[in-house]
Amino acid sequence: MSNKDNEIRREEERASEAARANQKARYNENARKNNKLWLWLGVLILVFILLYWLFSIGMFEDLAGTING
């Protein structure tokens, strides 16, 4: 093999490693965004469950004045 072939192979390896690193960084960023979305969805669901529970036991019904009688 010639010296030029070795240089070309090294350049291809560097480009390949750079592409892999770039893809991994993009994947991590997207995973972070997905995790935040799932976290906020869970928080919203818990808030709705809490509100439903409070209305079902009547605490907020008295405050909101929705009870007849």
N, C-alpha and C positions, 0 to 999 in steps of 0.2 A: 504494500500500500504506500501510496505517496503521502507526502506531508500535506498536500492540498486536500486529499480525501479525509485525512484525520481532522483537519480544520472544519470541513463541511459537516462531518459527523458531530463534532463538538457543538457547532452552531445549531444543528438540528436538535440535539439533546437540550441545549439551553432554551430553545424556542418551545420545546415540548414541556419542559419543567415550568416555564413561565405561563404557558397556557393552562397547565394543571393547577398552578397556584392561583391564577386568576379565577378559574372555575370554582375552586374550593372557597375562595373569598366571597364570590357571588352566592354560592349555596349557603354559606353561613349567614350572610345578610338576609337572605330570603327566609331561612329557618327562624332567625330572630324575629322577623316581622310576623311570621305565622304564630310563633309562640306568644307574642304580645296580643295578637287578635284572639287567640283561644283563651288567654287569661282574662281579657276584658269581657268576652262572651260569658265565661263562667261567673264573673262578678255580676254581670247584669242578670243572669239567671238566678243567682243567689238573692239579689235584691228583690226580684219579682216573687220568689218563694217567701221571703220575709214579709213582704207587703201582703201577700195572700194569707199568710198565717195570722198576721196581726188583724186583718179584717175578719178572718174566720172566727177569732176568739172575741171579737167585738170591741177591742180597744179603740180602734179608729172609727168604728161606727158611731160611738158616743161623741167623739170629737167632731166628726163630720156631720152629725145630726141626721144620719140616714135611717135611724130606728124609728119605727112608727109606734107610738104609745107612750 
